[in-house]
Amino acid sequence: MEKNITQLFETYPLEVDILGYLFFLWTVIFMLLFSYVLMRRFSLKLPAIKRNEKVKIDFSNPKKTAYTVTYLIHKYESPYNRQLLKKLEKYKYRREVSNFDRETKELIKKFIKHINLNDA
């Protein structure tokens, strides 16, 4: 008696647990949406500065100016980056801050001038 090759293997019904896959997919989608919402809610609001736009700084709010300049320091290379980061630390991490001293203002002005000249 000759057997067909397909008769040598037992056939098993293909059981797929669709609910398990749907639950897994739903969980992944939920986690992605939840993390997106958290990132949008608690993200730091930084100014959107375009590449060809001249940078202008307002010295009336030293805390906001310190954060803006720090953002720019990380975005652009200049010879003033290290000095400026050290000077701006005391303006960023305190509740109440005083106005900029003359030396810090001059350093910020040099940094902004350097950025604006290199972008042009």
N, CA and C atoms as an extended XYZ file, in Angstrom:
360
Properties=species:S:1:pos:R:3:atomname:S:1:resname:S:1:resid:I:1 pbc="F F F"
N         0.830       -1.154        0.000 N   MET     1
C         0.000        0.000        0.000 CA  MET     1
C         0.892        1.240        0.000 C   MET     1
N         0.678        2.049       -0.929 N   GLU     2
C         1.478        3.242       -1.100 CA  GLU     2
C         0.788        4.437       -0.429 C   GLU     2
N         1.590        5.232        0.361 N   LYS     3
C         1.020        6.386        1.061 CA  LYS     3
C         1.467        7.672        0.389 C   LYS     3
N         0.578        8.582        0.401 N   ASN     4
C         0.886        9.922       -0.106 CA  ASN     4
C         1.718       10.648        0.949 C   ASN     4
N         2.609       11.507        0.514 N   ILE     5
C         3.479       12.213        1.457 CA  ILE     5
C         2.705       13.091        2.420 C   ILE     5
N         1.570       13.613        2.007 N   THR     6
C         0.775       14.460        2.901 CA  THR     6
C         0.107       13.644        3.988 C   THR     6
N         0.002       12.350        3.812 N   GLN     7
C        -0.612       11.512        4.835 CA  GLN     7
C         0.366       11.176        5.946 C   GLN     7
N         1.650       11.423        5.741 N   LEU     8
C         2.646       11.114        6.765 CA  LEU     8
C         2.602       12.093        7.944 C   LEU     8
N         2.131       13.300        7.731 N   PHE     9
C         2.094       14.314        8.773 CA  PHE     9
C         0.676       14.495        9.270 C   PHE     9
N         0.570       14.624       10.579 N   GLU    10
C        -0.746       14.880       11.143 CA  GLU    10
C        -1.111       16.337       10.928 C   GLU    10
N        -2.325       16.550       10.675 N   THR    11
C        -2.768       17.927       10.490 CA  THR    11
C        -3.373       18.435       11.794 C   THR    11
N        -2.983       19.631       12.165 N   TYR    12
C        -3.522       20.265       13.361 CA  TYR    12
C        -4.308       21.497       12.931 C   TYR    12
N        -5.404       21.699       13.583 N   PRO    13
C        -6.177       22.894       13.218 CA  PRO    13
C        -5.408       24.156       13.654 C   PRO    13
N        -5.459       25.148       12.814 N   LEU    14
C        -4.777       26.409       13.095 CA  LEU    14
C        -5.649       27.223       14.039 C   LEU    14
N        -5.189       27.337       15.270 N   GLU    15
C        -5.937       28.091       16.259 CA  GLU    15
C        -5.252       29.433       16.469 C   GLU    15
N        -5.984       30.475       16.236 N   VAL    16
C        -5.449       31.814       16.411 CA  VAL    16
C        -6.296       32.518       17.447 C   VAL    16
N        -5.616       33.037       18.454 N   ASP    17
C        -6.332       33.754       19.494 CA  ASP    17
C        -6.381       35.231       19.106 C   ASP    17
N        -7.402       35.587       18.354 N   ILE    18
C        -7.540       36.949       17.854 CA  ILE    18
C        -7.685       37.936       19.005 C   ILE    18
N        -8.393       37.577       20.048 N   LEU    19
C        -8.599       38.496       21.162 CA  LEU    19
C        -7.282       38.843       21.849 C   LEU    19
N        -6.379       37.909       21.951 N   GLY    20
C        -5.063       38.175       22.549 CA  GLY    20
C        -4.286       39.177       21.728 C   GLY    20
N        -4.293       38.993       20.403 N   TYR    21
C        -3.590       39.937       19.532 CA  TYR    21
C        -4.234       41.321       19.572 C   TYR    21
N        -5.550       41.365       19.581 N   LEU    22
C        -6.239       42.651       19.647 CA  LEU    22
C        -5.953       43.363       20.973 C   LEU    22
N        -5.933       42.599       22.075 N   PHE    23
C        -5.615       43.196       23.370 CA  PHE    23
C        -4.191       43.748       23.367 C   PHE    23
N        -3.242       42.996       22.821 N   PHE    24
C        -1.859       43.453       22.732 CA  PHE    24
C        -1.761       44.713       21.884 C   PHE    24
N        -2.427       44.720       20.741 N   LEU    25
C        -2.408       45.884       19.853 CA  LEU    25
C        -3.044       47.092       20.534 C   LEU    25
N        -4.147       46.897       21.213 N   TRP    26
C        -4.821       47.968       21.917 CA  TRP    26
C        -3.930       48.534       23.025 C   TRP    26
N        -3.238       47.680       23.739 N   THR    27
C        -2.336       48.115       24.809 CA  THR    27
C        -1.192       48.950       24.254 C   THR    27
N        -0.597       48.519       23.155 N   VAL    28
C         0.506       49.261       22.553 CA  VAL    28
C         0.031       50.630       22.071 C   VAL    28
N        -1.115       50.672       21.416 N   ILE    29
C        -1.653       51.946       20.929 CA  ILE    29
C        -1.954       52.879       22.104 C   ILE    29
N        -2.548       52.346       23.154 N   PHE    30
C        -2.855       53.152       24.331 CA  PHE    30
C        -1.594       53.722       24.964 C   PHE    30
N        -0.550       52.903       25.090 N   MET    31
C         0.703       53.369       25.683 CA  MET    31
C         1.355       54.448       24.828 C   MET    31
N         1.318       54.303       23.516 N   LEU    32
C         1.889       55.313       22.629 CA  LEU    32
C         1.128       56.636       22.734 C   LEU    32
N        -0.190       56.562       22.731 N   LEU    33
C        -0.992       57.780       22.863 CA  LEU    33
C        -0.783       58.447       24.220 C   LEU    33
N        -0.719       57.649       25.266 N   PHE    34
C        -0.515       58.185       26.608 CA  PHE    34
C         0.841       58.880       26.714 C   PHE    34
N         1.884       58.274       26.181 N   SER    35
C         3.208       58.909       26.239 CA  SER    35
C         3.246       60.170       25.382 C   SER    35
N         2.558       60.176       24.240 N   TYR    36
C         2.491       61.376       23.398 CA  TYR    36
C         1.797       62.514       24.139 C   TYR    36
N         0.696       62.210       24.805 N   VAL    37
C        -0.037       63.240       25.552 CA  VAL    37
C         0.823       63.780       26.692 C   VAL    37
N         1.526       62.908       27.403 N   LEU    38
C         2.399       63.370       28.487 CA  LEU    38
C         3.515       64.258       27.969 C   LEU    38
N         4.119       63.877       26.854 N   MET    39
C         5.196       64.689       26.300 CA  MET    39
C         4.684       66.056       25.868 C   MET    39
N         3.506       66.093       25.271 N   ARG    40
C         2.947       67.378       24.830 CA  ARG    40
C         2.573       68.248       26.030 C   ARG    40
N         2.076       67.634       27.074 N   ARG    41
C         1.603       68.401       28.226 CA  ARG    41
C         2.751       68.990       29.035 C   ARG    41
N         3.817       68.225       29.230 N   PHE    42
C         4.888       68.648       30.123 CA  PHE    42
C         6.160       69.051       29.387 C   PHE    42
N         6.056       69.324       28.108 N   SER    43
C         7.260       69.721       27.379 CA  SER    43
C         7.603       71.162       27.694 C   SER    43
N         8.879       71.480       27.583 N   LEU    44
C         9.354       72.829       27.828 CA  LEU    44
C         9.051       73.681       26.604 C   LEU    44
N         8.413       74.788       26.822 N   LYS    45
C         8.047       75.663       25.712 CA  LYS    45
C         9.241       76.530       25.348 C   LYS    45
N         9.887       76.224       24.247 N   LEU    46
C        11.028       76.990       23.785 CA  LEU    46
C        10.645       77.750       22.532 C   LEU    46
N        11.288       78.866       22.298 N   PRO    47
C        10.931       79.647       21.112 CA  PRO    47
C        11.327       78.928       19.829 C   PRO    47
N        10.471       78.996       18.851 N   ALA    48
C        10.777       78.399       17.552 CA  ALA    48
C        11.591       79.405       16.751 C   ALA    48
N        12.838       79.087       16.545 N   ILE    49
C        13.731       80.000       15.843 CA  ILE    49
C        14.125       79.348       14.528 C   ILE    49
N        13.829       80.027       13.455 N   LYS    50
C        14.156       79.497       12.132 CA  LYS    50
C        15.607       79.809       11.820 C   LYS    50
N        16.146       79.089       10.883 N   ARG    51
C        17.565       79.204       10.567 CA  ARG    51
C        17.946       80.588       10.050 C   ARG    51
N        17.168       81.178        9.204 N   ASN    52
C        17.545       82.448        8.586 CA  ASN    52
C        16.987       83.662        9.318 C   ASN    52
N        16.387       83.448       10.450 N   GLU    53
C        15.777       84.535       11.192 CA  GLU    53
C        16.803       85.152       12.149 C   GLU    53
N        16.861       86.467       12.198 N   LYS    54
C        17.751       87.149       13.130 CA  LYS    54
C        17.226       86.967       14.546 C   LYS    54
N        18.123       86.730       15.472 N   VAL    55
C        17.742       86.495       16.857 CA  VAL    55
C        17.736       87.819       17.611 C   VAL    55
N        16.637       88.081       18.319 N   LYS    56
C        16.513       89.284       19.132 CA  LYS    56
C        16.238       88.850       20.571 C   LYS    56
N        16.899       89.497       21.498 N   ILE    57
C        16.761       89.142       22.906 CA  ILE    57
C        16.213       90.338       23.672 C   ILE    57
N        15.232       90.066       24.550 N   ASP    58
C        14.643       91.087       25.400 CA  ASP    58
C        15.215       90.915       26.814 C   ASP    58
N        15.914       91.919       27.313 N   PHE    59
C        16.574       91.805       28.613 CA  PHE    59
C        15.659       92.141       29.784 C   PHE    59
N        14.392       92.415       29.544 N   SER    60
C        13.499       92.795       30.642 CA  SER    60
C        13.109       91.595       31.510 C   SER    60
N        13.103       90.376       30.953 N   ASN    61
C        12.795       89.173       31.718 CA  ASN    61
C        14.038       88.278       31.739 C   ASN    61
N        14.882       88.383       32.778 N   PRO    62
C        16.155       87.674       32.767 CA  PRO    62
C        16.012       86.148       32.778 C   PRO    62
N        14.991       85.630       33.439 N   LYS    63
C        14.818       84.174       33.510 CA  LYS    63
C        14.498       83.603       32.129 C   LYS    63
N        13.558       84.210       31.432 N   LYS    64
C        13.186       83.762       30.088 CA  LYS    64
C        14.362       83.938       29.118 C   LYS    64
N        15.064       85.036       29.254 N   THR    65
C        16.223       85.286       28.401 CA  THR    65
C        17.302       84.243       28.643 C   THR    65
N        17.516       83.869       29.897 N   ALA    66
C        18.532       82.866       30.219 CA  ALA    66
C        18.191       81.524       29.579 C   ALA    66
N        16.926       81.118       29.652 N   TYR    67
C        16.525       79.851       29.027 CA  TYR    67
C        16.634       79.926       27.503 C   TYR    67
N        16.250       81.044       26.927 N   THR    68
C        16.332       81.194       25.474 CA  THR    68
C        17.777       81.145       24.998 C   THR    68
N        18.656       81.848       25.690 N   VAL    69
C        20.070       81.860       25.294 CA  VAL    69
C        20.690       80.482       25.495 C   VAL    69
N        20.306       79.777       26.556 N   THR    70
C        20.817       78.419       26.759 CA  THR    70
C        20.378       77.509       25.622 C   THR    70
N        19.142       77.650       25.193 N   TYR    71
C        18.654       76.880       24.052 CA  TYR    71
C        19.486       77.178       22.806 C   TYR    71
N        19.781       78.448       22.595 N   LEU    72
C        20.579       78.843       21.438 CA  LEU    72
C        22.022       78.341       21.553 C   LEU    72
N        22.550       78.303       22.765 N   ILE    73
C        23.919       77.810       22.971 CA  ILE    73
C        24.032       76.355       22.537 C   ILE    73
N        23.007       75.573       22.850 N   HIS    74
C        23.037       74.163       22.473 CA  HIS    74
C        22.776       73.965       20.981 C   HIS    74
N        22.229       74.968       20.343 N   LYS    75
C        21.927       74.858       18.921 CA  LYS    75
C        23.072       75.372       18.046 C   LYS    75
N        23.798       76.375       18.507 N   TYR    76
C        24.860       77.002       17.723 CA  TYR    76
C        26.195       76.901       18.450 C   TYR    76
N        27.250       76.809       17.683 N   GLU    77
C        28.608       76.812       18.230 CA  GLU    77
C        29.151       78.235       18.216 C   GLU    77
N        29.780       78.628       19.304 N   SER    78
C        30.428       79.936       19.358 CA  SER    78
C        31.547       79.874       20.397 C   SER    78
N        32.461       80.824       20.363 N   PRO    79
C        33.528       80.833       21.366 CA  PRO    79
C        33.057       81.277       22.752 C   PRO    79
N        31.812       81.712       22.867 N   TYR    80
C        31.291       82.236       24.137 CA  TYR    80
C        30.437       81.221       24.895 C   TYR    80
N        30.270       80.028       24.378 N   ASN    81
C        29.324       79.071       24.959 CA  ASN    81
C        29.626       78.724       26.411 C   ASN    81
N        30.851       78.343       26.715 N   ARG    82
C        31.178       77.916       28.088 CA  ARG    82
C        31.009       79.054       29.091 C   ARG    82
N        31.543       80.207       28.759 N   GLN    83
C        31.444       81.360       29.672 CA  GLN    83
C        29.979       81.717       29.929 C   GLN    83
N        29.219       81.701       28.859 N   LEU    84
C        27.819       82.107       28.966 CA  LEU    84
C        26.998       81.108       29.774 C   LEU    84
N        27.263       79.822       29.594 N   LEU    85
C        26.542       78.818       30.389 CA  LEU    85
C        26.808       78.992       31.881 C   LEU    85
N        28.042       79.270       32.236 N   LYS    86
C        28.372       79.480       33.650 CA  LYS    86
C        27.669       80.718       34.198 C   LYS    86
N        27.635       81.776       33.400 N   LYS    87
C        26.998       83.016       33.851 CA  LYS    87
C        25.479       82.872       33.996 C   LYS    87
N        24.855       82.074       33.115 N   LEU    88
C        23.396       81.985       33.098 CA  LEU    88
C        22.824       81.019       34.129 C   LEU    88
N        23.654       80.208       34.760 N   GLU    89
C        23.149       79.232       35.736 CA  GLU    89
C        22.380       79.899       36.871 C   GLU    89
N        22.883       81.002       37.373 N   LYS    90
C        22.219       81.654       38.512 CA  LYS    90
C        20.902       82.310       38.125 C   LYS    90
N        20.650       82.509       36.846 N   TYR    91
C        19.388       83.116       36.400 CA  TYR    91
C        18.325       82.082       36.063 C   TYR    91
N        18.728       80.843       35.855 N   LYS    92
C        17.761       79.832       35.441 CA  LYS    92
C        17.151       79.077       36.608 C   LYS    92
N        17.910       78.781       37.613 N   TYR    93
C        17.486       77.815       38.619 CA  TYR    93
C        16.996       78.441       39.917 C   TYR    93
N        16.583       79.666       39.885 N   ARG    94
C        16.052       80.326       41.081 CA  ARG    94
C        14.668       80.879       40.788 C   ARG    94
N        13.896       81.036       41.855 N   ARG    95
C        12.553       81.590       41.687 CA  ARG    95
C        12.593       83.067       41.338 C   ARG    95
N        13.270       83.802       42.147 N   GLU    96
C        13.390       85.249       41.956 CA  GLU    96
C        14.814       85.554       41.499 C   GLU    96
N        14.926       86.270       40.406 N   VAL    97
C        16.254       86.615       39.898 CA  VAL    97
C        16.344       88.123       39.697 C   VAL    97
N        17.564       88.625       39.819 N   SER    98
C        17.789       90.046       39.576 CA  SER    98
C        18.080       90.262       38.099 C   SER    98
N        18.213       91.490       37.710 N   ASN    99
C        18.542       91.801       36.318 CA  ASN    99
C        19.977       91.368       36.012 C   ASN    99
N        20.276       91.275       34.727 N   PHE   100
C        21.616       90.879       34.320 CA  PHE   100
C        22.633       91.937       34.710 C   PHE   100
N        23.814       91.495       35.086 N   ASP   101
C        24.885       92.454       35.314 CA  ASP   101
C        25.470       92.870       33.953 C   ASP   101
N        26.290       93.891       33.967 N   ARG   102
C        26.808       94.464       32.721 CA  ARG   102
C        27.638       93.448       31.926 C   ARG   102
N        28.456       92.671       32.628 N   GLU   103
C        29.323       91.700       31.964 CA  GLU   103
C        28.515       90.608       31.249 C   GLU   103
N        27.465       90.127       31.907 N   THR   104
C        26.623       89.099       31.302 CA  THR   104
C        25.878       89.643       30.090 C   THR   104
N        25.375       90.870       30.196 N   LYS   105
C        24.687       91.495       29.051 CA  LYS   105
C        25.621       91.608       27.850 C   LYS   105
N        26.845       92.052       28.107 N   GLU   106
C        27.809       92.199       27.007 CA  GLU   106
C        28.133       90.847       26.379 C   GLU   106
N        28.253       89.810       27.213 N   LEU   107
C        28.541       88.479       26.702 CA  LEU   107
C        27.381       87.947       25.861 C   LEU   107
N        26.165       88.199       26.297 N   ILE   108
C        24.987       87.775       25.522 CA  ILE   108
C        24.929       88.529       24.196 C   ILE   108
N        25.207       89.819       24.232 N   LYS   109
C        25.191       90.611       22.997 CA  LYS   109
C        26.242       90.113       22.005 C   LYS   109
N        27.438       89.780       22.506 N   LYS   110
C        28.482       89.227       21.629 CA  LYS   110
C        28.051       87.894       21.024 C   LYS   110
N        27.434       87.062       21.866 N   PHE   111
C        26.971       85.758       21.401 CA  PHE   111
C        25.904       85.915       20.309 C   PHE   111
N        24.930       86.796       20.520 N   ILE   112
C        23.859       87.016       19.545 CA  ILE   112
C        24.433       87.598       18.256 C   ILE   112
N        25.372       88.509       18.389 N   LYS   113
C        26.008       89.090       17.207 CA  LYS   113
C        26.747       88.006       16.420 C   LYS   113
N        27.434       87.119       17.133 N   HIS   114
C        28.151       86.018       16.485 CA  HIS   114
C        27.181       85.094       15.740 C   HIS   114
N        26.055       84.795       16.352 N   ILE   115
C        25.035       83.933       15.714 CA  ILE   115
C        24.478       84.613       14.472 C   ILE   115
N        24.110       85.874       14.607 N   ASN   116
C        23.500       86.584       13.480 CA  ASN   116
C        24.474       86.760       12.323 C   ASN   116
N        25.742       86.952       12.617 N   LEU   117
C        26.738       87.088       11.535 CA  LEU   117
C        26.977       85.761       10.817 C   LEU   117
N        26.990       84.671       11.583 N   ASN   118
C        27.239       83.360       10.964 CA  ASN   118
C        26.038       82.822       10.214 C   ASN   118
N        24.844       83.258       10.561 N   ASP   119
C        23.640       82.806        9.855 CA  ASP   119
C        23.435       83.538        8.551 C   ASP   119
N        23.939       84.749        8.455 N   ALA   120
C        23.665       85.577        7.276 CA  ALA   120
C        24.358       85.038        6.043 C   ALA   120
